[in-house]
Amino acid sequence: MPPRVVCIVGPTGCGKTALGVALAKQYGGEVVSCDSMQLYRGMVIGTAAPTEEETQGVPHHMVGVVDPCEDYSVARYAADAAACVDGILARGKLPVLVGGTGLYLDALLRGHGYAPGTTGGAIRAELERRWDSEGDEVLFAELRAIDPESAAALHPNDKKRIIRALEVYRETGRTMTQHNAESRLVPPRYEAVSIGLAYADREEMKRVIDARVDKMVAQGLFDEVRALLARGVPRTATAMQAIGYKECIGYLAGECAQQEAVDEIKLRSRQYAKRQLTWLRRSKDIHWFYREKSRDLPAALQFSTEILTNNGVS
């Protein structure tokens, strides 16, 4: 049997960090982040990276480990995060994987197989030229036509992954969805017991996300983005395409008013949460806990404990 890990998944703002920490403390575990943007150093507020107070002394891995100027890939994440998970297992601890980036989580759990293709040849260059000349909407529509499932999991501005998905299709004749389906037939690197957090009321989820964005702004989100730019991080860097950062850059560049930027962050965050749920609900193995209006951590913890116990985690 593959080594056992626990996964805490769900859309943005649903309380994954708090539950992950509580379970890690209860079971003697360590947390591995599965968030594609918490990876980057200096991007704390806009990614809601766990603070020292929130981690409560529980070791957290894969947070703030990559320079935001770097072009980081899902394949590299899977390798780096697997090293963390294996280290936790070697210490006799329970790995608790926490995050909402389904693509990264799937790659880590599978531990094998990445879509073929040259990742940087003539087709990539052509697609990048088209992105710059024709715009993101054209290429995103193209991906949606050939691989609607992959498109549903991506932001329309996610240049890197949209181009990669089109590149794979152009070079192999197979979509990312087909490749991923074939990969899932191979035994995974880890056996996961997965807990999903979501809100029972969609309007409550929207309210929580909007309040979260307001809190980020109050904590200094615009100053964080200004500091990254001052450090020389280009606005075209993959890290700066993250929700919250791209919109703040627009305001700092004089392309929109501050409130317009904030409203856009809220809108894109809500849209992203819907895409996260779409991706995660493909899995039939996630045990979902639906929160009511309050962030009922004790109830979520009790639910999770029962699921883990029933699945032999002790």
C-alpha positions in Angstrom: 0.0 0.0 0.0 1.2 3.5 -0.7 2.0 5.7 2.3 -1.0 7.4 3.9 -1.5 11.1 3.9 -4.4 13.4 4.9 -5.6 16.1 2.5 -7.6 19.2 3.5 -9.1 20.8 0.4 -11.7 23.4 -0.6 -12.2 26.8 -2.2 -10.5 29.9 -1.0 -11.6 31.3 2.4 -13.2 28.2 3.7 -10.9 27.6 6.7 -8.5 25.0 5.4 -5.5 26.4 7.3 -7.2 26.2 10.7 -8.5 22.7 10.2 -5.1 21.5 8.9 -3.3 22.9 11.9 -5.9 21.4 14.3 -5.6 17.9 12.7 -1.8 18.1 12.6 -1.7 18.9 16.3 -4.1 16.1 17.1 -2.4 13.4 15.1 1.2 14.6 15.5 1.6 15.7 11.9 3.2 18.4 9.8 1.6 20.5 7.1 2.5 20.6 3.4 1.0 23.5 1.5 -0.7 22.7 -1.8 -1.3 26.4 -2.8 0.4 27.5 -6.0 0.9 31.1 -4.8 1.8 30.6 -1.2 5.1 29.1 -2.6 6.4 32.6 -3.4 8.5 34.6 -0.9 7.2 38.1 -0.1 3.6 37.2 -1.1 2.1 36.8 2.3 -1.0 39.0 2.5 -2.5 38.4 -1.0 -2.1 34.6 -0.8 -3.3 34.4 2.8 -0.1 32.5 3.7 -0.4 31.1 7.3 1.1 33.3 9.9 3.2 32.2 12.9 0.1 32.7 15.1 -2.0 30.6 12.8 0.5 27.7 12.5 0.6 27.4 16.3 4.0 25.8 16.1 3.1 23.1 13.6 5.8 22.9 10.9 4.6 24.1 7.5 6.4 23.2 4.3 6.2 24.7 0.7 5.4 28.2 2.0 7.6 31.1 0.9 10.2 28.8 -0.7 10.4 30.3 -4.3 11.6 33.6 -5.5 8.7 35.4 -7.3 10.9 36.0 -10.3 11.2 32.3 -10.9 9.0 30.4 -13.4 7.9 27.5 -11.2 6.1 24.5 -12.6 3.7 21.9 -11.3 6.3 19.1 -12.1 8.8 20.9 -9.9 6.3 21.4 -7.2 5.4 17.7 -7.2 9.1 16.8 -6.8 9.8 19.4 -4.1 6.6 18.7 -2.1 7.1 14.9 -2.4 10.5 15.3 -0.7 8.8 17.2 2.1 6.1 14.5 2.5 8.7 11.7 2.4 10.7 13.5 5.1 7.7 13.8 7.3 6.9 10.1 6.9 10.5 9.2 7.7 10.2 11.1 10.9 7.2 9.0 11.8 4.8 11.9 11.4 1.5 12.3 9.5 1.7 14.5 6.4 -1.3 16.8 6.3 -1.6 18.4 2.8 -3.6 21.6 2.8 -4.6 23.8 -0.1 -7.0 24.5 -2.9 -4.8 24.2 -6.0 -6.2 20.9 -7.3 -3.7 20.6 -10.1 -0.8 20.7 -7.7 -2.4 18.4 -5.2 -3.2 15.8 -7.9 0.4 15.9 -9.2 1.8 15.4 -5.8 -0.5 12.5 -5.0 0.0 10.8 -8.3 3.8 11.2 -8.2 4.2 10.2 -11.8 3.6 11.2 -15.3 3.5 14.7 -16.8 2.0 15.5 -20.1 4.4 15.0 -23.0 5.7 17.8 -25.2 8.8 19.8 -25.7 7.7 22.6 -23.2 9.4 25.4 -25.0 9.8 24.6 -28.7 8.4 26.3 -31.8 4.8 25.6 -30.9 5.2 27.3 -27.5 6.8 30.3 -29.2 4.0 30.5 -31.6 1.3 30.3 -28.9 3.1 33.0 -26.9 3.2 35.3 -29.9 -0.5 34.7 -30.4 -1.3 35.4 -26.8 0.5 38.7 -27.1 -1.0 39.7 -30.4 -4.5 38.2 -30.3 -5.1 38.3 -26.5 -5.9 35.9 -23.8 -9.5 35.5 -24.6 -8.8 34.0 -28.0 -6.5 31.3 -26.7 -8.7 30.6 -23.7 -11.7 30.1 -26.0 -9.6 27.7 -28.1 -8.7 25.7 -25.1 -12.3 25.7 -23.9 -13.4 24.3 -27.3 -10.9 21.4 -27.3 -10.6 20.7 -23.5 -13.5 22.2 -21.6 -12.7 20.4 -18.3 -9.1 21.8 -18.2 -10.4 25.3 -19.1 -12.9 25.2 -16.3 -10.1 24.7 -13.8 -8.0 27.7 -15.1 -8.3 31.4 -14.9 -8.7 33.0 -18.3 -5.6 35.0 -17.7 -3.4 32.0 -16.6 -1.1 32.4 -19.6 1.4 29.7 -18.5 -1.1 26.8 -18.0 -3.4 27.8 -20.9 -0.5 27.8 -23.3 0.9 24.5 -21.8 -2.5 22.8 -22.3 -2.7 24.0 -25.9 0.9 23.0 -26.5 0.3 19.5 -25.3 -2.7 19.1 -27.5 -0.9 20.5 -30.6 2.1 18.2 -30.1 0.4 15.0 -29.0 -3.2 15.2 -30.2 -4.4 14.5 -26.7 -5.8 16.9 -24.2 -4.6 17.5 -20.7 -7.8 15.9 -19.4 -7.1 12.7 -21.4 -3.5 12.6 -20.2 -4.6 13.1 -16.6 -7.3 10.4 -16.9 -4.7 7.9 -18.2 -2.3 8.8 -15.4 -5.0 8.2 -12.8 -5.1 4.5 -13.9 -1.5 4.1 -12.5 -1.3 3.5 -8.7 -0.6 6.8 -6.9 2.5 7.6 -4.9 0.4 8.3 -1.8 -2.9 7.0 -0.4 -5.0 10.1 0.5 -7.9 10.5 3.0 -9.4 13.7 1.8 -11.6 16.2 3.7 -13.3 18.9 1.7 -14.5 22.2 3.3 -17.2 24.3 1.6 -20.1 26.6 2.5 -23.6 25.2 2.4 -24.8 28.6 1.3 -23.2 30.0 -1.9 -24.0 33.6 -0.8 -22.3 33.1 2.5 -19.2 32.0 0.6 -19.3 35.2 -1.5 -19.7 37.3 1.7 -16.7 35.6 3.3 -14.5 36.1 0.2 -15.4 39.7 0.0 -14.7 40.3 3.6 -11.4 38.5 3.2 -10.3 40.8 0.4 -11.2 43.8 2.5 -9.1 42.4 5.3 -6.1 41.9 2.9 -6.4 45.5 1.8 -6.5 46.7 5.4 -3.4 44.6 6.2 -1.5 46.3 3.4 -2.0 44.4 0.2 -1.2 47.3 -2.0 2.0 48.0 -0.1 3.0 44.4 -0.5 2.7 44.6 -4.2 4.5 47.9 -4.3 7.4 46.3 -2.4 7.6 43.4 -4.8 7.8 45.7 -7.8 10.4 47.8 -6.0 12.5 44.6 -5.6 12.5 44.2 -9.3 9.8 41.5 -9.7 8.4 42.2 -13.2 4.7 42.6 -13.6 4.8 39.8 -16.2 6.2 37.2 -13.8 3.9 34.2 -13.2 3.7 35.1 -9.5 2.3 38.5 -10.3 -0.5 37.1 -12.3 -2.1 35.8 -9.1 -5.5 37.2 -8.1 -5.0 40.3 -6.1 -1.5 41.1 -7.4 -2.4 41.6 -11.0 -5.3 44.0 -10.0 -3.1 45.9 -7.6 -0.5 46.4 -10.3 -3.1 47.9 -12.5 -4.0 50.5 -9.8 -0.3 51.2 -9.1 0.3 51.7 -12.8 -2.6 54.2 -13.0 -4.8 52.0 -15.1 -7.7 52.0 -12.7 -9.0 53.5 -9.5 -8.2 51.7 -6.2 -11.8 50.7 -5.5 -12.1 49.3 -9.0 -9.1 47.2 -8.3 -10.5 45.9 -5.0 -13.9 45.2 -6.7 -12.1 43.2 -9.4 -10.1 41.2 -6.8 -13.4 40.3 -5.1 -15.0 39.2 -8.4 -12.1 37.2 -9.6 -11.7 35.5 -6.1 -15.4 34.5 -6.2 -14.9 33.1 -9.7 -11.8 31.2 -8.7 -13.7 29.7 -5.7 -16.3 28.3 -8.2 -13.6 26.9 -10.4 -11.9 25.3 -7.4 -15.1 23.5 -6.4 -15.6 22.4 -10.0 -12.2 20.8 -10.0 -12.4 19.2 -6.6 -15.9 17.8 -7.1 -14.6 15.6 -9.9 -13.2 13.4 -7.1 -15.6 10.9 -5.6 -13.2 10.3 -2.7 -13.5 13.6 -0.9 -15.6 13.7 2.3 -17.3 17.1 2.3 -18.1 19.1 5.4 -20.5 22.0 4.6 -20.1 25.0 6.9 -23.0 27.1 7.9 -22.6 30.9 8.6 -20.1 30.5 11.3 -16.6 29.0 10.8 -17.5 26.0 13.0 -14.0 24.6 13.6 -15.0 22.2 16.4 -17.7 20.6 14.2 -15.3 20.4 11.2 -12.7 18.8 13.5 -15.1 16.3 14.9 -16.3 15.4 11.4 -12.8 15.0 10.1 -11.7 12.9 13.1 -14.6 10.5 12.5 -13.6 10.2 8.8 -10.0 9.6 9.6 -10.8 7.1 12.3 -13.1 5.2 9.9 -10.2 5.1 7.4 -7.7 3.8 9.8 -5.8 7.0 10.6 -4.8 7.1 14.2 
